[in-house]
């Protein structure tokens, strides 16, 4: 064997050894670091910025609990279903970001699954995608949600994290954005056109390597975890510009109203669930059914372990399901014959 071939063979042996060792390490440890939601279950989407990859499956231990993320053929996290609603079924569509998607939460403990359990012959479909702003939620409702023929639409908007609906770029990826033009909302960057070729190549390479190499995934996630680790003694948060916050609330509310009018035009009820007081007050003025979640979730014990972003844990998901079930029954938004217990 020539010296060149020996070097190549040696390198391949080291790569194989590293991969086998990484896979064994991942199986043995209770908690891994970095991303709680593996990158390769997602894809770039010219209409929404990004979306879930139909048929993708991935596991994570970033929260200390093994969580499987399985995306069905319709691009939803959850069991397989059909576009056409089964006969006799009351179908609920839930829009949202990582809270609705189920960041770090096994599907059987997620609030959409638990909400379904309070009723009979009710199907709750999860349209949540990590990182979505309220603008992307609305666009997904128009493209995918209405096609599912729901009887009820719920938008769960717990926060204005990163002010996602005020930008056309997030985490290095382009996204659509609504802007005010002469008093009306205009959709811009649609289809998404502000991703550079180098960004696209890097994202695709990252997804490919994350899918096939546990060594790469562990190294990438370790670097990621160290880069975002919380400070031992965090300083005070910077003061928020009141005008910027007012703009976020105004634009967010106008997008929500578009969701509601779109539902009304199709004869289906719309519910806003939120922890944002300003949105709840605006909704009260227009009569929009609103489940205010801030009080029920105001508890530091409800945050997910090993998560610097403090997503809701399993207990918080149970509370969300209970509060939503009570709200839907109190407003009789789900037919009484579908209730398991009266309350």
N, C-alpha and C positions, 0 to 999 in steps of 0.2 A: 504494500500500500504506500502510495506517495505521501510525502510530508503534508501536502495540502489536504488530501483526503483524510489523513489522520486528524488534522486540526478540525476539519468540518465534522467528522464523526465525534470528536471530543466535545465540541460545542453542542451538537445535537443531544449527546448524552447528558450534559449539564442541564440543558433546557428541559429534557424529559424528567430528570431527577427533581428539578425544582418544581415542575408541575405536579408530579406525584406527591411530593412532600407537601405542597400547598393544599392539595385536595384532602390529604390525610389530616393536616392541621385544621382545615375548615370543619371537617367532620367531628373532631375531638373537642374543639373549644366551644364554650357556652355563649360567648359574645364576641362578635367581630366588630370592626371599626368602619366608620365612614358612612356610605350611603345606605339608608334603610330600604330604599327602593332601587333595585338594580337598573342601570341605564338601558339595558338591551330589551326591556319590555316596551320601550317607547320608540317613536319614529318622528321625523320631521313631517309637517303637514302644511301644505301651501295655503290652506284656508284658515287653519286654527293656530298655526305656529308649530305645534307639536301635538301628538295624540298617542294613544296606546296602539301597540302592534297586535292585530288579531292573531290569536293562536300562541302568543308568547307565554312562556312559563319561566319563573325565576324564584329562587329562594334567598332569604336574607336572615342573618342573626344579629343585626346591628343593635337591636333593642334588648338582646339577651334571651329572646324567644324566637324560635324558628318560624318564619312567616313565609308562606307560599303565595306568590302573586300569579294568578292564572287569568289570562285575558281571553274572553270567548271570541267566537267568530264575528260578532258584531262590534268588537273593539271595546267591550265593557268588562270591568272586573266583576266576575261572578259566573254562575253556571250558564250553560248554553241555553239560549232562548230563541224565539223567532220574532221577526218583525211584526207579523200578525199576532194580535193578542188572542190567547186561548179563550174559547167560549166560556162564559161565566166568570171570567177573571177580571178583577178590578186592578188596573195597572197604574203604578205610581212611578214617575221618573224623578230622580233626585240629581240636581246639578250642583257642581262645586269644585273645589280644589283638592289638595291633599287630604283635608279632613274628610271629605266625602269619598275620595278614592280609598282611604284606609291606610294611611302612612303608618307602617310598623304594627298593624293590627291584623290578626288572622281573620279571614272573611267571616267565619262563624261567630266572631265576637264583635263584628262591626255593626254600627247602628242601623244600617240599611237592612241587614239580615234580621236583627232583633226587632226592628219596627214591623217587618213582615210577620213576625211571630205573634203579634198582638191581634192579628186578624185572620180570617179564613178566606181562602180563594182571593188573596191579594198578593200581587207580585210587585216587588220594589226593585227597580232597575237603577244601577249605580252608574251615572255618567260623569263622575268625578275624575279629574286628571290633575296630577301634581303640578303646581305652579300656575294654574289658571287664574286669570283675573275675571272680574264680572263680565267684561266684554267677550272673552272667549267662551264663558258659560252660555251667554246669550246666543252666540254664533253656533255653538254646538247644539243648543236647543233647536235652532232653526234647521240645521243640517241633518242632525241625527235624532233629536228628541221627538219632534213631531211625527217622524216616520214610524215611531214605535206605537203610535195611537194611544197615548196615555189618557187615563181618566182624571189624573191630577198631576200637577207639576210642582215640585218643591225646589226652591233655590236656597241652599245653605251658604250664607256668606258671613263667616265669623269675624272677619277682619279685612282691612285693606293692606295686607302685607305687601311690602315693596312698592305700594301704589302701582300695581301692575297695569291697571287700566289707563294710567297716564303716560304710558311709554309704548314704543313700538319695538322694544328690544329688552330681553330679560335673560340673564345668565348666559350671555353670548349668543342667544338665539333670537331671530326676528319673530315678531308677532303682529297681528292686525291691531289697529287702534281706532277708536272713535274720537273725532274732534268736533268741536262746536264751530259751525260755519253759518253765520247769519241767523243764529237762533235755532238751527237744526243740527242733528247729529249726522256726521258724514264718516263713512268707513274709509280708512286709509291703510296703505301697505297691505292691500288685499288684491290678488294673492301676494303672499309674503315675498318681498324682493330685496331685503337688506341683509341676507346672509352671504358672506363672502365665500368664495370657493375654498379658501383655506379653512374657514370655520366648518363648512360642510364636510370637508375631508377629515378634519380632526374629530368631529362628532361621529361620523360613520366608523372611523378607525377605533374610537373608544368603545362604541357599541359592539363591534365585531370582536375585539380583544376581550371585552368584559364577558361576552357570551361563551367564548371558547377557552379562555385561559384564567384559571383560578389564581395563578401567580400574579398576573397583571392586575386582577381585580383586588387582591389583598394589598398589593403595593399602592395602587391608586387610591384605595379607600383609606389606607393608613395616612398617606400624605394629606388627603382631604380632611380627615379627622383632626389632624394636628393644625391644619390651616384655619379651622373654624372653632377650635376648642374655646370654651368660655374662659374669660379672665378670672383669676382667683378673687379679685376685688374689682368688679366692674365699676366704672365711673358713672356719673349721671348721664342720662340720655340727652342728646342734643335737643335744644328747643325746636319744636315743630312750627314751621311757618303757618300761621292761622289761615292765610290766604290759600296756601297750597292744600291744606286740609279741607277748606271749604270747597275748593275746586274738585277735590276727590269725591267728596260727599255728593255734590251737585251732579257731577257726571255719572257717578255710580248709581244714583237714584234714577236718573233719566234712562239709563240702560235697563234697570230693573222694571221701570214702567213699560218699556218696550216688550220685555218678557211677558208682563201681565197682559198687555193689550193683544199680543200675539196669541196667548192662551184663550183670552175671551173671544177672539174672533173665531176660534175653533170650538168654542163651547165647553172648555175645560177649566176648572178652577186652578188658581195659582196661589201658592203660599210662599212667603218670605220667612226664612228662619235666620236670625242674626243675633250677634252680641253687640252690634253697633247702635248705640242709643239714638244717634242722629237719623239713621235709616228707620228705626222703629217709630220715631216721632213723625217723620215724613209719611210713613205708611199709614199711621193712624189718621192723618189728615185726609187721605184719599180713600180710606176704607179698605186698604189692601190687607188681607188676612196675614198677620205677622206673629210668629212664635219668637218671643224674646228670650234668649238663652243665657244671657250674661249672669243672672243671679244663680241659676242652677249649676253653672260651671265655674263659679268664683270660689275655687278651692285649689290650693297648691298641690294637693295629693292626686289631682286628676291629670297630671302631666306624664307623658310617656318617658320611661327610663332611658337613659343614655341618649337623649335627644335634646340638643341645644336649642331647637326651635319650639320645644314644648307643645308638641301635638297632643291631642287627647288620647289618654290610655284606655284600656278595656273598660274600666269603671265609668269613665266619662262617656264612652260610647253607649253604655247601658242607660245612663241618665238621659242622653240625647234621644234614644229610642223611646224611653218612657214619656218624656216631655212632649215629643212629637205625637205619639199615639194619643195622649190626653188631649192635646190641642186639636187634632183632627176629629176626635170624637166630640169634643165640646162644640165645634163648629159644624158638626155633622157633614164633614167633607168626605167621609167614607160612609157608604150606606150602612144603616143599622144592621141589616142582615149579614154583613161581613164582620161584625164585632164578635170577638170571642167572649168577652165579659163586658157588662155595662159598667161604666164609671165616668 
